[in-house]
Amino acid sequence: MAKKFYVVWQGRKTGIFNDWSTCKHQIEKYSGAKYKSFSTLDEAKSAFSGSPFSNSTTKSANGITENGAKKRSTSNGVKTYTAKEIDAMGIDTKIYTDGGCEPNPGKAGSGIAVYRNEKIDELWYGLFNSYGTNNTAELNALHYAMRIADHESKQGKSIAIFCDSKYSIQCIIQWAAGWQKKGWKKPSGEIKNLELIKKMFALYLTIKDKVQILHVNGHVGVEGNELADRMSIIAINKKEEGFKLYNEDKNKPVDLKALLSLRNG
């Protein structure tokens, strides 16, 4: 069977995936998921870097075909930043987050990559949960990134957090304010991960004027995102329940090539 590449424009994680099982994990039971298969990696990259729903037919997770017309940068009200846009940002500290879960629900872990002055400085992994979810893992990673950002802001640094989970970003910067006004309730039912979201929103209110929380697509070659992803997998493999610094010896450079060669989540 010829190999296929799968583009996910809307799902738990967006990006280009090289096998169906990983793609299915991102879109199954995800409301409004959009994806499409391509015969070559170049075709997939071209489709993903263009509009989210190309003129050709895309698929929704329930099997119904649809033609999309929305712009990628404003999908779901969250702008997606490209590697070129991120590189152009004159920011002191850039923090990348990711969470993984195998399967979902299943073994979950979180990862963070911290860049200071455009150089990788810290890698963190942990928060293993033997029966977690992808969304909780993503929220946990973002929570710890916000804590790091809070500390950095007190040192007078400019900070941006880059997360590939639109769900996590929207929970904190868009939806939480409305939920709070309504007594932490929503008409459609239960707010999942509520206690964690409450903690994160309280912290967000103290840092929102000093820290940007931005969206980046996963698995499109953004180094910081890829490193955070590998940290989440290491957290799962090592079953690390705390949150641990991967590169404890700052005098020993991180072997980025070896890390990036590890399987992704």
Secondary structure, 3 states (H helix, E strand, C coil): CCCCEEEEEECCCCEEECCHHHHHHHHCCCCCCEEEEECCHHHHHHHHHCCCCCCCCEEECCCCEECCCCCHHHHHHCCEECHHHHHCCCCCEEEEEEEEEECCCEEEEEEEEEEECCEEEEEEEEEEEEEECHHHHHHHHHHHHHHHHHHHHHCCCCEEEEECCHHHHHHHHHHHHHHHHCCCCECCECCCCHHHHHHHHHHHHHHCCCEEEEEECCCCCCHHHHHHHHHHHHHHHHCCCCEEECCCCCCCCCCHHHHHCCCCC
